[in-house]
Amino acid sequence: MNKSIPFNKPYLTGKETYYINDAVNTGKISGNGKYTKKCQTFFEDKYGFKKCLLTTSCTDALEMAAILINLKEGDEVIMPSYTFVSTANAFILRGAKIVFVDSKKDHPGMDEDAIEKLITDKTKAIVPVHYAGVSCDMDKIMDLAETHRLFVIEDAAQAIDSYYVGKDGIQRALGSIGHLSAFSFHETKNIISGEGGMLAINDSQFEARAEIIWEKGTNRSSFFRGEVAKYEWVDLGSSFLPSEIIASFLWAQLENLNDIQNKRKAIWTTYSLKLNQWASNNNIKLPSIPEYATNNAHMFYLTFDNNFNRTKAIEFLKSNNILAVFHYISLHTSSFYKSKHDGRKLLQSDRYTNTLLRLPMYYELSDVEIDRIINSLKEYKV
């Protein structure tokens, strides 16, 4: 019996516990210490974010963004239906109505050309989700936002170290384009801290208030910098700040970012090259990368022609001790929100719900295991 190949395996660089011990030995393991600052500075310097704040999750970063734009009951937020529930929850918690956009025919990301007709006088923000780390067309989205005076909050949960090439030819890091953006360092992502996230702030009007919201609605950070005379409750906020344990773990990952990314890209390329002909012969689609986007190798997925064939493929791979999984269920069809949806059919989102299959993707996936996955797929009869 072949050894089981999991869908995901968290990668440890070997320095995580060293930095955790160091953080403990400093005598400060609550947040906003040495490693929090090191990580935040790393992101600001490498990717050009104006200000970064580590959070306990990407969900928390999105919730902070919703507070920052003063979202209130009755406001509308436009986002894709084919996304994780946190993308929507963060805004529903502020009383917003979610207006879902369909996916594109050639990619699970939101159809940018379908956004404008959904904008009303109640629309407050657009939330593009960079599915699989592949950029949405940010020029189209930012132009719409400027025309209609809307905020753009990038859900970059899967998009660390991925870029958008604008119509001006300039390459910009995902998460640096919208007014605000949210990242995830969950153990299934390229760079991890178990649970963890980050809010990136690209519009200076939000910088000071973001720090207050981050510190439970207090001016604590300003007080300790000597900028105010007393430390008090001054705004909305919550416990969004992660501990130094999380930040120190993350720092070990960031030191090895290039190595991690190079390995993942090599795995992604192997899948793409060796499955291309098989996929074409069996009416299966491989991931597409638009000219304006780069690939951070967060995910490798297949799109089948129907749900029956996808289910058969999952079962066949499982019989070979290989775990491959489907992804999101369209949010507009969910038991929680379908009664609140406006009734529009989102055919592409539902198609990906029924036909998309993700293959194992993690740093320690060996060449032998990759070949085993590929050969098993080639043995599968559609």
BAGU-492450 format. One record per residue (C-alpha): residue number from 1; x, y, z. Coordinates in nm, 3 decimals, m for minus. Layout:
! residues N
{r NUM, {X, Y, Z}}
...
This chain:
! residues 382
{r 1, {0.000, 0.000, 0.000}}
{r 2, {0.138, 0.341, m0.100}}
{r 3, {0.196, 0.596, 0.173}}
{r 4, {m0.086, 0.848, 0.200}}
{r 5, {m0.034, 1.187, 0.035}}
{r 6, {m0.226, 1.456, 0.225}}
{r 7, {m0.378, 1.761, 0.061}}
{r 8, {m0.168, 1.995, 0.275}}
{r 9, {0.124, 1.967, 0.516}}
{r 10, {0.246, 2.274, 0.705}}
{r 11, {0.613, 2.343, 0.634}}
{r 12, {0.851, 2.433, 0.916}}
{r 13, {1.181, 2.600, 0.827}}
{r 14, {1.353, 2.482, 1.147}}
{r 15, {1.387, 2.825, 1.310}}
{r 16, {1.030, 2.863, 1.437}}
{r 17, {1.091, 2.725, 1.787}}
{r 18, {1.422, 2.913, 1.812}}
{r 19, {1.246, 3.245, 1.755}}
{r 20, {0.957, 3.147, 1.981}}
{r 21, {1.207, 3.077, 2.261}}
{r 22, {1.373, 3.409, 2.192}}
{r 23, {1.038, 3.588, 2.214}}
{r 24, {0.961, 3.416, 2.544}}
{r 25, {1.304, 3.507, 2.681}}
{r 26, {1.251, 3.875, 2.606}}
{r 27, {0.985, 3.876, 2.877}}
{r 28, {0.719, 4.013, 2.640}}
{r 29, {0.495, 3.763, 2.466}}
{r 30, {0.187, 3.980, 2.419}}
{r 31, {0.160, 4.157, 2.086}}
{r 32, {0.338, 4.449, 1.924}}
{r 33, {0.682, 4.350, 2.040}}
{r 34, {1.010, 4.276, 1.864}}
{r 35, {0.883, 4.016, 1.616}}
{r 36, {0.557, 4.193, 1.537}}
{r 37, {0.760, 4.498, 1.435}}
{r 38, {1.011, 4.291, 1.235}}
{r 39, {0.735, 4.122, 1.035}}
{r 40, {0.545, 4.443, 0.969}}
{r 41, {0.859, 4.623, 0.854}}
{r 42, {0.945, 4.330, 0.626}}
{r 43, {0.612, 4.357, 0.444}}
{r 44, {0.624, 4.734, 0.418}}
{r 45, {0.977, 4.731, 0.276}}
{r 46, {0.936, 4.437, 0.037}}
{r 47, {0.591, 4.504, m0.104}}
{r 48, {0.543, 4.876, m0.066}}
{r 49, {0.249, 4.870, 0.174}}
{r 50, {0.223, 5.206, 0.352}}
{r 51, {0.148, 5.049, 0.691}}
{r 52, {0.105, 4.689, 0.806}}
{r 53, {m0.059, 4.554, 1.120}}
{r 54, {m0.040, 4.184, 1.205}}
{r 55, {m0.372, 4.032, 1.312}}
{r 56, {m0.482, 3.700, 1.457}}
{r 57, {m0.643, 3.607, 1.123}}
{r 58, {m0.732, 3.736, 0.778}}
{r 59, {m1.090, 3.743, 0.906}}
{r 60, {m0.985, 3.994, 1.171}}
{r 61, {m0.809, 4.206, 0.910}}
{r 62, {m1.127, 4.217, 0.702}}
{r 63, {m1.331, 4.308, 1.011}}
{r 64, {m1.090, 4.593, 1.081}}
{r 65, {m1.131, 4.712, 0.723}}
{r 66, {m1.511, 4.713, 0.760}}
{r 67, {m1.481, 4.930, 1.073}}
{r 68, {m1.230, 5.164, 0.908}}
{r 69, {m1.459, 5.251, 0.617}}
{r 70, {m1.740, 5.324, 0.865}}
{r 71, {m1.963, 5.057, 0.719}}
{r 72, {m2.316, 5.078, 0.856}}
{r 73, {m2.644, 4.894, 0.832}}
{r 74, {m2.793, 4.916, 0.483}}
{r 75, {m2.463, 4.980, 0.305}}
{r 76, {m2.387, 4.745, 0.016}}
{r 77, {m2.061, 4.564, m0.048}}
{r 78, {m1.985, 4.395, m0.381}}
{r 79, {m1.779, 4.075, m0.376}}
{r 80, {m1.758, 3.736, m0.551}}
{r 81, {m1.985, 3.453, m0.446}}
{r 82, {m1.708, 3.199, m0.500}}
{r 83, {m1.503, 3.280, m0.192}}
{r 84, {m1.458, 3.181, 0.172}}
{r 85, {m1.730, 3.283, 0.417}}
{r 86, {m1.499, 3.526, 0.602}}
{r 87, {m1.498, 3.759, 0.302}}
{r 88, {m1.869, 3.815, 0.358}}
{r 89, {m1.895, 3.773, 0.737}}
{r 90, {m1.667, 4.066, 0.811}}
{r 91, {m1.910, 4.304, 0.643}}
{r 92, {m2.234, 4.136, 0.748}}
{r 93, {m2.123, 4.186, 1.109}}
{r 94, {m2.140, 4.562, 1.045}}
{r 95, {m2.494, 4.531, 0.902}}
{r 96, {m2.405, 4.549, 0.533}}
{r 97, {m2.591, 4.385, 0.247}}
{r 98, {m2.370, 4.163, 0.032}}
{r 99, {m2.414, 4.189, m0.345}}
{r 100, {m2.251, 3.890, m0.511}}
{r 101, {m2.070, 3.891, m0.847}}
{r 102, {m2.032, 3.585, m1.066}}
{r 103, {m1.696, 3.425, m1.151}}
{r 104, {m1.533, 3.448, m1.492}}
{r 105, {m1.565, 3.168, m1.747}}
{r 106, {m1.188, 3.111, m1.754}}
{r 107, {m1.105, 3.174, m1.387}}
{r 108, {m1.286, 3.139, m1.052}}
{r 109, {m1.214, 3.505, m0.968}}
{r 110, {m1.484, 3.771, m0.990}}
{r 111, {m1.603, 3.895, m1.329}}
{r 112, {m1.488, 4.258, m1.325}}
{r 113, {m1.712, 4.344, m1.621}}
{r 114, {m2.021, 4.247, m1.418}}
{r 115, {m1.951, 4.486, m1.129}}
{r 116, {m2.069, 4.825, m1.256}}
{r 117, {m2.431, 4.726, m1.317}}
{r 118, {m2.452, 4.620, m0.949}}
{r 119, {m2.342, 4.957, m0.811}}
{r 120, {m2.618, 5.162, m0.646}}
{r 121, {m2.627, 5.473, m0.430}}
{r 122, {m2.593, 5.239, m0.130}}
{r 123, {m2.272, 5.074, m0.250}}
{r 124, {m1.981, 5.145, m0.015}}
{r 125, {m1.705, 4.907, m0.122}}
{r 126, {m1.582, 4.649, m0.370}}
{r 127, {m1.395, 4.347, m0.231}}
{r 128, {m1.192, 4.170, m0.501}}
{r 129, {m1.068, 3.825, m0.400}}
{r 130, {m0.743, 3.717, m0.566}}
{r 131, {m0.837, 3.352, m0.605}}
{r 132, {m0.542, 3.109, m0.598}}
{r 133, {m0.312, 3.411, m0.565}}
{r 134, {m0.399, 3.525, m0.919}}
{r 135, {m0.485, 3.892, m0.948}}
{r 136, {m0.818, 4.037, m1.043}}
{r 137, {m0.801, 4.310, m1.310}}
{r 138, {m0.724, 4.586, m1.063}}
{r 139, {m0.720, 4.869, m1.318}}
{r 140, {m1.084, 4.800, m1.400}}
{r 141, {m1.179, 4.778, m1.034}}
{r 142, {m0.988, 5.088, m0.924}}
{r 143, {m1.132, 5.289, m1.215}}
{r 144, {m1.484, 5.189, m1.110}}
{r 145, {m1.408, 5.278, m0.749}}
{r 146, {m1.278, 5.621, m0.846}}
{r 147, {m1.575, 5.693, m1.071}}
{r 148, {m1.831, 5.592, m0.810}}
{r 149, {m1.633, 5.706, m0.502}}
{r 150, {m1.607, 5.358, m0.351}}
{r 151, {m1.352, 5.188, m0.128}}
{r 152, {m1.158, 4.886, m0.252}}
{r 153, {m1.060, 4.622, 0.003}}
{r 154, {m0.845, 4.347, m0.144}}
{r 155, {m0.901, 4.001, m0.001}}
{r 156, {m0.545, 3.883, m0.058}}
{r 157, {m0.570, 3.582, 0.174}}
{r 158, {m0.410, 3.356, m0.089}}
{r 159, {m0.202, 3.621, m0.262}}
{r 160, {0.121, 3.671, m0.070}}
{r 161, {0.414, 3.743, m0.304}}
{r 162, {0.192, 3.776, m0.611}}
{r 163, {0.169, 4.078, m0.841}}
{r 164, {m0.051, 4.272, m1.081}}
{r 165, {0.092, 4.429, m1.396}}
{r 166, {m0.109, 4.742, m1.466}}
{r 167, {m0.194, 4.901, m1.799}}
{r 168, {0.090, 5.143, m1.727}}
{r 169, {0.331, 4.847, m1.731}}
{r 170, {0.416, 4.880, m1.361}}
{r 171, {0.415, 4.563, m1.148}}
{r 172, {0.250, 4.609, m0.808}}
{r 173, {0.222, 4.364, m0.521}}
{r 174, {m0.128, 4.235, m0.458}}
{r 175, {m0.258, 4.400, m0.146}}
{r 176, {m0.082, 4.728, m0.228}}
{r 177, {m0.340, 4.856, m0.478}}
{r 178, {m0.671, 4.889, m0.294}}
{r 179, {m0.729, 5.130, m0.007}}
{r 180, {m0.698, 4.837, 0.235}}
{r 181, {m0.611, 4.468, 0.206}}
{r 182, {m0.618, 4.153, 0.415}}
{r 183, {m0.375, 3.858, 0.416}}
{r 184, {m0.385, 3.513, 0.575}}
{r 185, {m0.105, 3.311, 0.734}}
{r 186, {m0.325, 3.011, 0.810}}
{r 187, {m0.143, 2.678, 0.792}}
{r 188, {m0.285, 2.612, 0.442}}
{r 189, {m0.121, 2.924, 0.294}}
{r 190, {0.225, 2.968, 0.136}}
{r 191, {0.365, 3.151, 0.440}}
{r 192, {0.218, 3.040, 0.772}}
{r 193, {0.193, 3.100, 1.144}}
{r 194, {m0.073, 2.840, 1.224}}
{r 195, {m0.341, 3.104, 1.252}}
{r 196, {m0.261, 3.462, 1.165}}
{r 197, {m0.322, 3.747, 0.926}}
{r 198, {m0.239, 4.105, 0.838}}
{r 199, {m0.409, 4.429, 0.746}}
{r 200, {m0.223, 4.637, 0.488}}
{r 201, {m0.315, 5.005, 0.475}}
{r 202, {m0.244, 5.192, 0.152}}
{r 203, {m0.449, 5.507, 0.212}}
{r 204, {m0.292, 5.732, 0.474}}
{r 205, {m0.633, 5.852, 0.600}}
{r 206, {m0.673, 5.514, 0.771}}
{r 207, {m0.331, 5.476, 0.934}}
{r 208, {m0.385, 5.636, 1.275}}
{r 209, {m0.733, 5.497, 1.328}}
{r 210, {m0.630, 5.146, 1.222}}
{r 211, {m0.377, 5.133, 1.505}}
{r 212, {m0.648, 5.236, 1.755}}
{r 213, {m0.894, 4.972, 1.632}}
{r 214, {m0.611, 4.718, 1.642}}
{r 215, {m0.547, 4.804, 2.010}}
{r 216, {m0.907, 4.738, 2.123}}
{r 217, {m1.020, 5.093, 2.048}}
{r 218, {m0.757, 5.257, 2.271}}
{r 219, {m0.472, 5.497, 2.206}}
{r 220, {m0.234, 5.260, 2.384}}
{r 221, {0.035, 5.264, 2.114}}
{r 222, {0.038, 5.644, 2.101}}
{r 223, {0.061, 5.657, 2.480}}
{r 224, {0.364, 5.428, 2.493}}
{r 225, {0.531, 5.637, 2.222}}
{r 226, {0.475, 5.943, 2.440}}
{r 227, {0.241, 6.109, 2.191}}
{r 228, {m0.055, 6.143, 2.431}}
{r 229, {m0.072, 6.210, 2.804}}
{r 230, {m0.316, 5.935, 2.896}}
{r 231, {m0.418, 5.593, 2.770}}
{r 232, {m0.795, 5.558, 2.719}}
{r 233, {m1.081, 5.419, 2.510}}
{r 234, {m1.124, 5.646, 2.207}}
{r 235, {m1.296, 5.442, 1.931}}
{r 236, {m1.439, 5.107, 1.826}}
{r 237, {m1.197, 4.818, 1.838}}
{r 238, {m1.134, 4.462, 1.941}}
{r 239, {m0.855, 4.222, 2.029}}
{r 240, {m0.710, 4.197, 1.679}}
{r 241, {m0.342, 4.200, 1.777}}
{r 242, {m0.163, 3.859, 1.778}}
{r 243, {0.091, 3.750, 2.035}}
{r 244, {0.468, 3.756, 1.987}}
{r 245, {0.452, 3.375, 1.971}}
{r 246, {0.261, 3.398, 1.643}}
{r 247, {0.481, 3.679, 1.511}}
{r 248, {0.805, 3.498, 1.594}}
{r 249, {0.683, 3.184, 1.413}}
{r 250, {0.593, 3.400, 1.113}}
{r 251, {0.936, 3.562, 1.112}}
{r 252, {1.104, 3.223, 1.059}}
{r 253, {0.882, 3.175, 0.754}}
{r 254, {0.952, 3.519, 0.611}}
{r 255, {1.327, 3.459, 0.630}}
{r 256, {1.271, 3.165, 0.395}}
{r 257, {1.010, 3.322, 0.168}}
{r 258, {1.214, 3.295, m0.153}}
{r 259, {1.300, 2.930, m0.095}}
{r 260, {0.939, 2.842, m0.013}}
{r 261, {0.807, 3.024, m0.317}}
{r 262, {1.062, 2.873, m0.555}}
{r 263, {0.973, 2.521, m0.441}}
{r 264, {0.600, 2.578, m0.473}}
{r 265, {0.640, 2.729, m0.819}}
{r 266, {0.847, 2.430, m0.929}}
{r 267, {0.570, 2.192, m0.812}}
{r 268, {0.304, 2.402, m0.987}}
{r 269, {0.502, 2.404, m1.312}}
{r 270, {0.554, 2.026, m1.300}}
{r 271, {0.180, 1.971, m1.260}}
{r 272, {0.106, 2.208, m1.546}}
{r 273, {0.355, 2.062, m1.792}}
{r 274, {0.292, 1.695, m1.720}}
{r 275, {m0.089, 1.718, m1.703}}
{r 276, {m0.143, 1.948, m1.999}}
{r 277, {m0.196, 1.688, m2.271}}
{r 278, {m0.395, 1.453, m2.045}}
{r 279, {m0.625, 1.740, m1.945}}
{r 280, {m0.678, 1.846, m2.305}}
{r 281, {m0.764, 1.489, m2.406}}
{r 282, {m1.021, 1.459, m2.128}}
{r 283, {m1.195, 1.797, m2.150}}
{r 284, {m1.040, 1.910, m1.821}}
{r 285, {m0.917, 2.266, m1.773}}
{r 286, {m0.593, 2.358, m1.600}}
{r 287, {m0.546, 2.695, m1.423}}
{r 288, {m0.514, 3.000, m1.646}}
{r 289, {m0.296, 3.300, m1.559}}
{r 290, {m0.394, 3.627, m1.732}}
{r 291, {m0.122, 3.845, m1.884}}
{r 292, {m0.169, 4.106, m1.611}}
{r 293, {m0.109, 3.857, m1.327}}
{r 294, {0.180, 3.661, m1.181}}
{r 295, {0.154, 3.317, m1.022}}
{r 296, {0.252, 3.262, m0.657}}
{r 297, {0.175, 2.889, m0.676}}
{r 298, {m0.071, 2.897, m0.391}}
{r 299, {m0.291, 2.633, m0.551}}
{r 300, {m0.309, 2.393, m0.844}}
{r 301, {m0.660, 2.299, m0.949}}
{r 302, {m0.844, 2.113, m1.223}}
{r 303, {m1.187, 2.205, m1.359}}
{r 304, {m1.391, 1.907, m1.477}}
{r 305, {m1.682, 1.915, m1.721}}
{r 306, {m1.934, 1.807, m1.457}}
{r 307, {m1.976, 1.716, m1.091}}
{r 308, {m2.004, 1.343, m1.160}}
{r 309, {m1.659, 1.325, m1.317}}
{r 310, {m1.504, 1.536, m1.042}}
{r 311, {m1.650, 1.311, m0.774}}
{r 312, {m1.518, 1.004, m0.956}}
{r 313, {m1.172, 1.162, m0.973}}
{r 314, {m1.172, 1.240, m0.600}}
{r 315, {m1.273, 0.884, m0.520}}
{r 316, {m1.017, 0.737, m0.761}}
{r 317, {m0.734, 0.942, m0.610}}
{r 318, {m0.851, 0.850, m0.260}}
{r 319, {m0.834, 0.480, m0.356}}
{r 320, {m0.467, 0.550, m0.436}}
{r 321, {m0.415, 0.718, m0.095}}
{r 322, {m0.406, 1.068, m0.247}}
{r 323, {m0.625, 1.337, m0.091}}
{r 324, {m0.759, 1.589, m0.343}}
{r 325, {m1.045, 1.818, m0.242}}
{r 326, {m1.306, 2.053, m0.386}}
{r 327, {m1.329, 2.413, m0.269}}
{r 328, {m1.601, 2.670, m0.195}}
{r 329, {m1.976, 2.633, m0.208}}
{r 330, {m2.117, 2.949, m0.371}}
{r 331, {m2.210, 3.185, m0.087}}
{r 332, {m2.529, 3.302, m0.260}}
{r 333, {m2.661, 2.944, m0.236}}
{r 334, {m2.571, 2.897, 0.132}}
{r 335, {m2.844, 2.819, 0.383}}
{r 336, {m2.751, 3.133, 0.575}}
{r 337, {m2.764, 3.383, 0.289}}
{r 338, {m2.972, 3.246, m0.001}}
{r 339, {m3.291, 3.411, 0.131}}
{r 340, {m3.105, 3.746, 0.136}}
{r 341, {m2.962, 3.708, m0.215}}
{r 342, {m3.142, 3.902, m0.488}}
{r 343, {m3.220, 3.594, m0.693}}
{r 344, {m2.970, 3.644, m0.977}}
{r 345, {m2.825, 3.323, m1.117}}
{r 346, {m2.447, 3.309, m1.085}}
{r 347, {m2.380, 3.026, m1.324}}
{r 348, {m2.000, 3.035, m1.332}}
{r 349, {m1.968, 3.045, m0.954}}
{r 350, {m2.196, 2.743, m0.929}}
{r 351, {m1.999, 2.568, m1.203}}
{r 352, {m1.675, 2.600, m1.007}}
{r 353, {m1.856, 2.485, m0.694}}
{r 354, {m1.948, 2.165, m0.877}}
{r 355, {m1.640, 2.099, m1.090}}
{r 356, {m1.320, 2.242, m0.935}}
{r 357, {m1.072, 2.000, m0.776}}
{r 358, {m0.756, 2.101, m0.587}}
{r 359, {m0.447, 1.881, m0.595}}
{r 360, {m0.198, 1.839, m0.307}}
{r 361, {0.033, 2.142, m0.287}}
{r 362, {0.293, 2.184, m0.015}}
{r 363, {0.667, 2.244, 0.022}}
{r 364, {0.767, 1.889, 0.120}}
{r 365, {0.584, 1.722, m0.168}}
{r 366, {0.859, 1.509, m0.324}}
{r 367, {0.924, 1.448, m0.693}}
{r 368, {0.823, 1.085, m0.643}}
{r 369, {0.494, 1.188, m0.482}}
{r 370, {0.424, 1.445, m0.754}}
{r 371, {0.480, 1.181, m1.023}}
{r 372, {0.254, 0.943, m0.833}}
{r 373, {m0.026, 1.200, m0.828}}
{r 374, {0.020, 1.276, m1.197}}
{r 375, {0.036, 0.909, m1.298}}
{r 376, {m0.272, 0.829, m1.090}}
{r 377, {m0.465, 1.102, m1.269}}
{r 378, {m0.352, 0.968, m1.605}}
{r 379, {m0.483, 0.623, m1.507}}
{r 380, {m0.820, 0.776, m1.419}}
{r 381, {m1.079, 0.722, m1.693}}
{r 382, {m1.321, 1.011, m1.743}}
